[in-house]
Amino acid sequence: MTNISVDTDIKIFGETSYPEPPTHWKEYFSFSTDHKVIGIQYLVTSFIFFLVGGIFAMVLRGELITPEADLVNRTIYNGMFTMHGTVMLFLWTFPSLVGLANYLVPLMIGARDMAFPRLNAAAFWMVPVVGVLLMVSFAVPGGPAQAGWWSYPPVSIQNPTGSLINGEVVWLLAVAISGVSSIMGAVNFVTTIVKMRAPGMTFFRMPIFVWAVFSAQIIQLFGLPALTAGAVMLLFDLTAGTSFFNPAGGGNPVMFQHFFWFYSHPAVYVIILPIFGIFSEVFPVYARKPLFGYKVVAISSMVIAGVSGLVWVHHMYVSGTPGWMRMIFMLSTMCVSVPTGIKVFAWVATIWKGKIRLNTAMLFALGGLIMFVFAGITGIMLSSVPVDVHVNNTYFVVGHFHYVLYGTVTMGMYAAIYHWFPKMTGRMYYEGWGKLHFALAFIGTNLNFLPMHPLGLHGMLRRVSSYAPEYTFWNVIASLGAFLLGMSTLPFIFNIIASWMQGEKAPDNPWRAIGLEWEVASPPPVENFEEIPVVISEPYGYGKSEPLTLKTVEEISVFANETLESEEFGSEKFGSEEFKAEESDTEESEILSADGLERE
């Protein structure tokens, strides 16, 4: 049942309107419990840290353009690659996707807001704290953490400075706070999706993006406690003298790898599932076709969430893992490709023979899909024990990982930002600048990460600042691609700022898309909907005559009377519990209380 109350002086078909959305940019960066403002805050904050992580990456690639370590010393290099990975994961990918979900999920399911608005705001304000801690770690004795974003002991429990406050301690505090923030967000998302759907919004009428967020947040709830617990135990080893993972005191450093990867491999699906949801939203709009196999695509997200908890040991094939365990986890890892392949075939079938419109959002989605297929192929290779043992700890793994995290995730995020930019801002972006951004990003991504695969196959180890001269050619290509990739963000920044400030005003539904978020104003009012919609059909009804929702009080009343006693019109369809009418105190209106509907 929705817990968002509706004041009785707000009339859904009368003269009084809901409060207006923020009109000044400063309003987006003050404390707010509005899910849309919080979504923008997540997106902007995460993009700032994306730029910071990108600067670190360009320093790393500047060092690797020559075989000798001649740009920065190795201590700084170790700190840079540790901070690059940490920032890009914990301050870019996770927060940006949470921000997008924050903005869209309540709109897509017909809710006024998230289930717990204050918890939502608190979860966001932990993110800047994490970022400040990581940046401040550059100023502590010994510099920032240098054990990599995975922070394996015994390397991570070394403290050559002897100082209680050191880079690794600060890193662990930041990761623990990030974990708490993500758990809070996961509770909020799961509750919102389960309990606050609009009347008629059954699970199999939810958009795939909502299914993807739901699946991803279930993974967070089950997996994050392991990572957070591991980080806290490692922190105790560093500061309190315990020996959970310290071999000198009888601890088991391999156990930390289990804590870490039990969450951190499923975390890849936490990141990629919302991107799959974005692809599933974008392709039908610009192909003008229903999503092929909607229900199977929805179920496949839950299957991925389930199987993701059975694959973590494939990161530990060379960590003393016995042969029988290698075989089990090799098979379970390969099984993930089945539900993932279902999604890919569904997207291709959706695009096939569609009336394709190649605007910026569609280009980024197609580019992301192409690179995901390549990443999936190399992922299947890495799931195989013989291949993984051969290329373990080489640049082949780095190339695969970045085709997932940049080639798929970041390209998918760009597709989402361009697609929903008119809804968020009420302005149209400049298409020419968007296409320039896509061209630079697509070329730069492949120039940067494709050469890493032959480097890895020939044996170049990752995490090194110097290397044998025979690896120079591919490293030069990769570094030039990295610089191009860094430059590709400039037209994006210009486009977003200029469009938001003075772009052409956007209509409510510029793409002629089907979805609840496109049935409200651009940008949406504070309470989202003047009337809670009643959903009567599946999403993605392109080319079909059946409307998505009922539009008038009369239609809603007739529909309610006809279906009130039916099984279909129950708690699932109407979001929570029975749909009932109550008399208001004024005796002039009725409120359909379970969903916040008010009839004048």
N, C-alpha and C positions, 0 to 999 in steps of 0.2 A: 504494500500500500504506500502510496506516495506520502512523504512527510513534509512536503512543501505546502504550506497553507496559502490560501488565496483570500485576500481581503475582499469583503463583501461590497466595497464601493467601487470595485473594478468590474466593468461590464464588458462581457465578451462580444456583444453585438451592439452595444450602445455607444455613447459619445465619449466615455472616458477611456483613455488609452493607458498602456503600461508605461513605466518610466523609460526615458530614452537611454540608449546605450551611451557610453563615454564619448564625448565629442572632442576632447583634448588629449594629446598623447600622454601628458603627465598622469592622467587618470588611470592609465594602464600600468603604472609603476608605483602605485600606492597599495596599501593593504585593501583587499577586496575578497568577498566570498562568492562573487559571481563566477561561475565556471568558465565563462568566455574570457573574462579578464585574466583569470588565472591561466587559462590556456595560452593567451598571448604572452603573459609573463614567462611561462615555461619556454615558449618558442624563442623569444628574444634573448633570454638569458642563455639558453643552450647554444644559440647561434654565436653569441659573443665568445663562449668557450670553444666552440668549433673553430673560430678564427685563431684563438690562442693555441689549440692543439695543432692546427695547420701550420702555424709559425714554427712550432717545435719540429714538425715533420720536415719542413723545408730546411731547417738547420741540419737535421740528420742526413737528408739527401745531399745537402751541400758538402757535408763531410765525406760522403760515400762517392762523390763524383771522381775522386782520385783514390788510388790504392793506399796511400799513406794517410795516417791520422794527422792532418795538418790544419784543421780549422778550429776545433775545440779540443781540450784535453779529455782524456777518457772518463774522468769522473763526471765532468759536465755532460758528456755524451750519454753515459749510463743514466744520469738523472733525467736527461731530455727524453730518452726513449721510454723510460718508466712513466714520466708525466704525460707524454704524448698518448700512450695507450690508456692511461687512467682517465685523462680528460676526455678523450674521444668516446670512451665507453660510459663513464659515470656522469659526465657533464654535457655530452652531446646526444648520443643515440638514445639512452633511456629517457632523459628529460624532454627531448624534442618529441618523441613519440607519445609520452604521457601528456605533454601539452596539447598535441593534436587530438588525442582521445578526450582530454578534458573539454576541449571546445566542441567536439562533434557528437560524442556519445549521447548526452542529454537531448540534443537537437534531433538526433537520428531516431531515438526511441520515444520521443514525444514527452519528455520530462521538463519540469521547470528548471531544475538544477541538479547537481549531484546529491546523493543521499545525505552526505555529511559535509556541508559547505565549509565549516570552520576547520575540520580535519583536512579538507582539501587545501585550504590556504596554508595551514601549518606544514603540510607535506612539501608545498612549493618552497616556503621560506627556509627550509633546510638546505635546499640546493645551493643558493648563494653562500651559505656557511661552508658547505663542502668545498666550493670553488675557492673561497678565501683561504681556507686551511691549506689546500694544495699549493696555492701561489705563495703563501707565507712560508711554506716549507723550504723555499729557496734561500731563506734568510736564516734558518736555524743552523747550529753547528754541524758541519759535515755536509750541508746542502740537502737537497730533497732525497726521497727514497731512490735507491739505485738497484733494486732487486727485480725490476720488471713489474708490469701491472698484475702479474700472477703472484708475485712476492713469495716464492718458494723458500722455506727454510732448508738447510741451515744458513743460506746466504742472507736471508732477511732478518735473522736474529743476531747478526754481527753488529757490533756497535763500537767501531774503532775510536770514536770521540769520547766515549765514556759518559756522555751527557744524557740525562734522563729525557730531555726534550730533543729529539733528533728527527730526521726526515722520515724514517720508517714509522715511528710512533705517530707522527702527525698524519701520515698516509693511512695508517690503520684506523685512527679516529675518524678520518674523512670517510673511509669506506663503511665503517659501522654506522655513521649518521646517514649516509646514502641508503644503506640497507633499511634502516628504520623508516626513512621517508618513503621508500618504495613499498614496504609492507603496508603502511598507512594508506597509500594510494591504491594498492591492490584490494584492500578491504572495501574501500569506497567504491571502486569500479564494479566489483562483483555484486555488492549490495544494490547499487543503482540499477544494474542491468537486470537483476533477478526481480526486484521489487517495484521498480518505478516505470515500467513500460506503459505506454498509452493503451487505452481500450482497443482491443483487437490486435495488438502487437504481440502475437504468439512468438515463440522462439523461431519458428520457421517463417516468420514474416520480418525478422530482424535483418538489416543489411549485413553483408559479410564483414564489413569493417567492425561492426559491433561484435559479431561472433569471434573475430580475430582478437579483439581487445579482451573479450571475456576469457578466451583460451589462454592468452598470454598472462593475464593477471592470476589465473588459477596456478600457473607455473610459479609465479612470484610467491604466492602464498605457501606453496609446498617446498620451494627450493631456497628462497632467500634466508630462512632461519639457519640453514647449514653454513652458508657463506658468512653470515653475521657472527655466528658462534665461532667459526674458525678464526675470523679476524680478532675477536675478543680474546680467544685463547692465545693466539700469537702475540697479542698486545701484552698479556700477562707474562708470557715467556720473556718478553723484552724488558718489562718494567718491574715485575714482582718476583722474578727468579723461579717461576714454575718451569716445568720441563715437559709440556705437552708434546712439543715437536723438536725439542733440543736433544740430539743424540748423545751429547756429553752427559746429560742427566738421565738417560734412559728413555727419552722421548722418541717418538716415531715421526720423522719428517715426511714420510710418504703419506701418513694419515692426513696431513694438511692438504695434500693434493686431492684426496678423496673429498674432503669438505669443500675445497675450492671448486672442483670440477662437477660435483654433484649439483651445484647451482649453475656454474659458469658455462657449461655446455648447454643445458636447457635455456640459459639466458640468451643464447643465440636465437632460439625460437621466440623468446619474449620480444626480441628486437625484430625478427623477420616476419612474425605472424601479422603484426599491424601493417607491414609493408605489403604482404599478400592481400590484406583487406583493402589497402589503397588501390592496388592493381584491379581488384574486383569491383571497385567503385568507378574507376576511371575508364576502363575498357568498354563497358556497356554504353556509357554516355557518348563517347566519341566514335564508337562503331555503330551506334543506334540499333543495338540488338540486346535482347535479354541475356543475362549471364547464363552461359551454358551450364547445366547441371547444378543449379543453385543449391539444392539440399545436400548433394554429395560434397560440394565445395565447403559448405558449412560444417558438415560432419567431419570432414578431413582435418579441419582446424583442431577439433577436439581430439582426434586420433593422434595428431602431431604432438599435442600437449601431453597425452598419455605416454607415448613412446619416448618422448624426450627425457623422461626420468630413468631410462634404461640404457643410456648410451655413454655415460660420462667416462668410463674406463678406457675408451679408445684414445683418450689423451695421455694414457699412462702405459702404453704398450711396452715402452723401454724403461719402466720404473720398477722392474722386478715382478711384473705381472705374470702369473703362471700361464702356461699355454692354453689350458682349458678355459680360463677366463677370457683370454684374448679371443678365442673362437666365438664364445657366447656374445661378447660385445661387438665383434665384427659383424655378426649376423643382425643384431638388434640395430646397429647403426645403419646398415644397409636397408633395413625395413622402413626407416624414416623416408626414404626416397619414394615409397609407394604413395602415401597421401600427398606428398609434395608433388609428385608427378601428376596426380589427379588434377591438382590446381593448374599446373602448366597446360595440360591438355584442354582444360576448361577455358582458360584464357585464349588459347589459340583458336579453339572452336568459336568463341565469342567474336573474335576479330575477323575470322574467316568470312569472306563475302559481305562484310559489313560496309556501311557507308562511312568510311573512316575519315575523320577530320584530324589532320596532323598539326594541331596547335601545340603550344609548349608543354602543357601537362601530358598530353598523349605521347609526345616525343620522349619525355623523361621516363614515362611508364614503359614504353617499348624498349628504351635503352636499358632500363633496369632489368626488364625481363630477359633480354639477350644476355646480359652479364650474369644474371642469376643462373641461367642454364649452364653457362661455362663454369661458374663456381660450383654448381651441383655435380658436374662431371668430375671435377678435381676432388670434390668432397667424397664421392664414391671411391675414387682412387685411394684417398687417405684413410678410408674406413677399412681398407684391406691391410691386414697385418704386414705382409711382405713389403708392400709399397711404403707404408708408413714408417717401418723400421729403416728403410733406405733413406727416406727424405726427412726423417725426424730432425727437428731443430735446424732446418735449413730454410732458405728463402722460398722454397716451394710452398711451405706452410704459410708464410707471410703473404705470398701472392694470393693463395686461396682465400685466406681470411679477409684480405682487403677487397677482393672481388665481392665478398658477401657484404662487408660493412660499408664500403664506399660504393662499389659498383651497383649494388642492389639497394641497400638501406638508404644511403644519402640520395641516390638518384630517385628512389621512391618518395623520399621526403620532399624533394624539390617538386615532383609531380603533384603531391598533395598541396603544397603551398600555392602553386600556380592555380590548381583546380579550385581551391576554396578561398583564394585571396579575395575575389569579389564579394563573397559572403562575409568574410571577416571584416573587411574594410569599407565596403560599399563603393569601391573603386575598381576600375579595370586596369590591369597591368599593360605594359607596352609589349606587344607580341614580338616585335623585331628584336628587342633586347633579350627577351626570353629565349628565342631561338639561337641567338648568338651565345648565350650562356650554355645552352644544351650542347652546341657544337664544341665549344672549348672544353666543357666538362667531360663529354664522351671521349673525345680524342685524348685528353690529358689522363683520364682514368686508365685507358688501355695502354698508353705509352708508359705510364708509371708502374702498373702492376703486372702486365703481361711478361716483361723481361724477368721478373722474379722467378718465374717457373723454370726456365732453362738454367738460371743461376742455381736454383735449389737442386735440380737434377744433376748438375755438375759438381755439387758438393759445397757451395758457399754457405757457411753458417750464418744464422741471423745473430743479432745483438753484438756485432763486431763493428769497430770503427775503422779497421784497416783490413785489407784482404790481398790475396795473391793477384799479381798483375793480369793474369789470364781472364779475370772476371771484369776487367775495366769496361769493355764495350757495352755489355748489358747494363752495367751500373750507370754509365753516362746516359744511356737512353732513359732509364728509370728516373734519374734525377731531372732530366729535362722535362719529362712528363709530369713530375711532381711540381716543378715551377709553373708549368702551364696550368696544372690543376689549381694551384694557388691563385693564379691570375684570373681563373674563370669565375671566381666569386665576385670580382669587381662589377661586371655588368649586372649580376644578381642584386648586389647591394644597391647600386644606382637605380635599378628598375623598381625595387620594392619601395625605397624611400620616395623616389619621384612620383611613383604611381599613387602611393598612399597620400601624399601631400596634394597632388594636383592632377591625378589621373581622371579619366572620364568616369562619370558616375555610373555605377553598375546597376542594372535592373535586378530584381529579386532573384531571377533564375536565368542568367545569361547563357547557360549551356543547354537549356531546355532539358534539364536532368529530372529524374524521378526520385524523390526522397523527401522526408519530412523537413530536413534542413533547408530545402529549396522552396518550401511553402511559407516561409516567414520573410520578414523584411531583411534587407542587406544594409548595414549589419543588423543582427536580430535585436529585438528589445530585451530589456533586462530579464523579464519573466519568460522569454522565448516565444510563447504562444498566447495569443489573445483568447483562444479556446483550445483546450486539450483535444488533439485530433483523434478521430476514431478510424483505425486502420481496417480495411476490408479486403486487402489483397496482398500478394507477395510483392517484394521490391523488383525493380528492373523490368517493369512492364512495357518496354519499348515496343511499339508496333501493336500493342493490345488496346482494347477499348475500355477495359475495366479500370476505374479510377483507383488511386492508392488509398484515399480517405473519403469519408463523408464530409460534405462541405457546409451544410446548414443545420439549424436546430431541428427542423422538421425531419430531415433525413436521419439525424441521430436518434430522434424520438421514435420514429418508425422502426429503425433497426434495433433499438433497445427492446421495444415491445415484442418484436418478432422473435428475438433470440434470448430473452432474459432467462428462460427456463432451460435453454439448450445446454448441452455439455460444452459446446464450443465457446459459449459466452461465459466462461468461468474465470477463475483466478489467473490462469495463464494468459488468456486472451485479453483480459482487461487489466493486466499488470499486477494485480495483487489479490483482491478478494471480490466478493459480490458487488455488482454494480447497483447502487441504490440511490434513491432521491430523498433528500431531506428538505424540510421547509427552513427557509432562512428566518432570522429574527425580524426582518422587515416585512415578512409575509408578501413581498412583492417579487421574490425570485426564488428559484430552486437551485440547490447546489448538488450536483452529482459528486458526492463527497469523496469517494474512493479515488477519484482521479482529478479532483480540482476543477470539475466542469461547473460553470455557472450559467444558468439560463435566465435571461431577463423576462 
